[in-house]
Amino acid sequence: MSRTRFVHQALCYGSDDEFLDGTLTFARDGLDAGDTVLAVVASHNIGLLDEALGDRSEEVEFVDANDWYGSPSRTLGRYNAYCAAHDTDATGRPRGIRVIGEPVWSDRTALEVREWMRYESLLNIAFAGTGHWILCPYDTRALPVGIIRSAVRTHPELALGPRQSAHCGRYVDPADFYVECDTTRPPVLPAGRDDVPFARGRSAHVRRAVSTYARGLGVSERLTHDIVTAVHETVVNSVRHGGGRGVLRLRSDSEYVICEISDPGTPAAPSAPPPPPPFPGHLPPDPSAASGHGMWVVRQLSDLAAQTLDPTGSVVRLYFRRGAVL
């Protein structure tokens, strides 16, 4: 592996030729260097790149973007697992990984778009120092201007063509971008008849309530299990760090099952409380670490998660797409 830094580039293209100008040499150079090359792009672009590569297309792994980009956290986890499985060759020697990754932006709600923007920014932290190279195509013919503008704020570099790039002057540090994403949060859910108070020793009661609610909506057994597991983990975390009690609110709409877990925080301490961990639950935890896995697991099970973590009271809202097949 010749690279020692993670390279993350945005490719803004307005035609099929511009897409190929930015991706074809990128893929060929990777294959020539012995890198693993993965192309997760729109189905139309799979056809373009497959044909242009000719015989070498068999050396590239192609995946339809619609089959890969399900939810931000699970997608990051999937890339993390893929890179861990492909970063050495058959002899155990390190090898580079090149990814052409084209997120799916169509038919997303405002909340989903925001979280996909956050995802693009978090890649810079998740893969820092790995030597991997991710090129993210953005189709300017189809995407809203706001999404195109976000690309130069979440990618340190802009790909300009074969082996050409430029520093993105509007790039924003992921820590600052993360805070920016959290400036707009959905309002706390109002009290309702399906609210479930919880406290220490009441986790079984919470699990039963969530299971009954989900089954009443007719969601699948698999999704019900995921919802119960994610809510249980969040409630346990809330009890441990949020004063030992709280309330679970269960809601649904035509698209999502929504579970909100809130707690009143801990009593005022004589000294300033420690700040919440950076990017809580967004980044893959160290497998050998004794803690820090809970919210990562929660995010892998849910489609979206919004959270406000504070010693004076925390709120975690989990969204599960109804009828989703994970």
N, C-alpha and C positions, 0 to 999 in steps of 0.2 A: 504494500500500500504506500503510495508516494505522498498522499495528502496527510497532513497532521491536523487540519482544521475542518470543521463542518462548513460546507458551502450550501447556501440556501438562496436560490434565485427565482425571480418571477419572470415569466416570459409572456408578454402581452402581444397577442397576435390578432391580426384582422383578416387573415385569409388562410387557405390551406397551405399555400406556398410558404407563408411566414411561419406557420406551425412547423413545417418540415425543416425550414432553415434553422429553427431553434432547437429541434429535437434530433434530427437525423445524425448530424456530426457528434452530438453529445452521446448518443447511443453507440455509434461506431467507435469513438475514442475510448469509451468505457470497455467495450469488448476487446479492443486491441490491447488495453492495459490489463486484461484479465479480471476486470471488475464483474460483479453480479449486476445485471441490468434488469430493472423492473419497470414496466410501463403501465401505469394505472390511469387510463385516459378515457374520454368519451368513445363510444363504439365506432363512430365515424373516423375518429383519429387513429384508432387501432388499425382500421383498414388502410389508411394513408401510410402510416409508419411501417406496417407489415409489408406492404407492397414495395415501398422505397428501400427497405433493408434487403430485399431479395433473399438469397440463400441464408443470410445471417440472421434473418428474423427468427429462426429456430433457436438461436442462442439467447433471445430476449423472452422474458416471461411477460405476457400480456394479461391484464385484468380489466374488465369493464368497470369504469369508475362508479357506476350505479350499484355494482355489487360490492364495492369496497368502502365507499364513503357513507356509512350508515349513520353514525353519530360521532361527534368530535373525539370524545374520550376513547371510545372503542377503536376508532381509526388510529389514534396515536398508539394505543396498545398493540394494535395489529402490526403497525410499522416497526415498533420496538421489537416485537417477537420475530418478525421477518428478518430484521437486521441481525439479531442475535443468532439466528439459525443459518445465516448466509455470509457471515463476515470472515470465514476461513475457507480455504480450499480443501481438497481431499487429503492433503498432507498435513493439514492443521496450520498452515501458514496464513497470516492475515491477508485479507483481500478487500478491495474497495467495494462500495455499494453505490450504484447510481440509480436514482429513482426519478422517473417522470411522473409526477403526481398532480392530477387535474381534479381539484375538488368539485363536487356537485353543488351548484348554488341555486338551481332552479327549484321552484315550488317550496322555498323555505320561508318560514315566518321571520319576523324581525328579530325575535329572540334567537332563532336558529342561526340566522346570518351572523349575528353578533358572536355567537359561540364558535362558529367556523372561522371567523376572523381571529378570535382569541387562539384557536387551535393553530392557525398558521404562525402566529407569533410565538407560541409555546414550543414549536418545533426547534427554534433557535436555542432553547434551554435544554430540551430533552436530548438532543443529539450533539450538543457542544463538545468539541474535542474528539469526536468519533472518526473524522476523516471522510464521512459519507457525504454524498452530494445529491441534493434534491432540487429538481427543476420543476416549477409549478406553472403550467400554462393557464393563461386567462384569456378567454375569447372576447375581444372587445366588440365583436359584432352582436353578441347576445347578452352580455352581462351589464347590469346597471353601472352607471358611472361611480357610484359610491363604493361598489365592490372593487372596481379597477383601482380607485384611489387607495383603497386599503392595502392593495398588494405592495405598493412602494413604502408602506409604513410597517409592514410585517416581514419584509424580505430585505436583508442587507444589500443584496445585489440585484441588478436588472439585467437579464440576458438580452443581448442586442442582435444576436445572429451567431453563425458558426464561430466558436472560440472567442466571442466578443462579449464583454460585460462592462457594467459601470456601477459604481457605488450609488446606492439610493440615498440621496441627501435628506429625504423625509423619513428615513427609517427611525422607528421608535423603539427604545429599549423595552424588552418584554415585560419587565417589572412595571414600567410606566404604562404600557399598553394594557396590562392586566387591570390596573387601577382604573384606567379610562373605561374599560368594558363594564366595570362594576358601578359606574356613576348612574346608570339607568337600570334600576331593579324593579321587578314587578312588585306591586303593593302586597303587604301581608294579607293573607286570606282572612275574611271576616269569620267570626264564630258561627258554627252551624251544628245541626243535629247529629252529624256524623263525627264530631270531634271526639278524640280518645285521649283523656288525660293519662299520663304515665309517670312512673316513679321507680325507684329501685325495687327490684323484685317483681315488676309488672310486665316484663318483656313477653311472657307467654300470652298475656291478655292482649298485648299489641299485635302479636303475630296472628292470633285468631281473628281479631277485628279486621285486619288488613286482608286476610284470606277470604273472609266472608264478604267483604266489600267488593273485592276483585271478582270473585265468582258470581256475585250478583250482577255484575256488568257483563258477564258472559265472556270474559277474556280467557285465553287458553291456560291450561294447567302450567305449562312451562313459564308463561309470562307471570302468572300468579306467584309461582315460586320465586322468580327473580324479584318481583315487587316486595314480597314478604322478606326476603333475604336482605335487600338493600335498605328497607325501612328499619328492620331489626338492627342492622349494623349502625345506622345513623342514630337511632334511639339510644343504643348502648353508649355510643360516643357522646351523645348529649347528656346522658345521666352522669357519665364519668367526668365530663368537663364543664357541665352547665348547671351545677347546683343540685343535681339529683332528681329533677322533675321537669315536666314540660307538657306539651300538648301536641298531638298528631291530628292534622286536619286532612280529610280525604275528600277529593273532588274529582270530577271528570267532565270532559266535554267531548265533542264528536271525534277528537283526534287523540287526546291524551288522558291517561289516568294520572292525577296529580296528588302527590303526597307531600305535605309540608310539616316539618318537625321543628318546633320552636321551644326554647327554654328561657327562663328568666335570668340566666347567668349565675355567677357565684357572688357571695357576699363580698363587699369591698375589702380588699386586702390592705395591710398597712403600707405595703410598697407597691410600686407600679406593676401591674400584671405583665407577663411576657407577651410580646406581640404574637399574633397568629402566624403559623408557618407560611412561608412563601408558596404560592401556587398550590394551596391545599388540595390534595387528591388528584391534581391534574397530571403529575409526572410519575412515571413508573418508579416504585420504591425499590430500594436495594433489597434483593431477595434474602440477604443475610441479616437484615435489620430486624430487631425484636419488635418494633412498632412502626407506625406510619403506613400501614397497608389498608386500613379500614376505608377511608374515603376514596382511595384508588379503586377498591373493589366496588364500592357504591357507584362510582362513575362508570365502571365497566358494565354494570347491570342496567343502568338507567340510560335513557336516550338523551336527556339533558338534566343538568343540575345547576341550580342557582343557590348561592350561599352567602350569608353574612355572618362571619364568625367574630364574636366580641365577648369579652368577659362579662359585660353588662346584659347580655342576651343575644343568642344566636338564632338564626333562621336558616334552615336548609329546605329547599323545595326541589323535589324530584319529579321528573316527567317521564312517563312510560307510554310509548306509542301503542294505542289499542290495535290489537291484531298483528303487531309486529312479529316477524319471524327472525329470531336472532341466530 
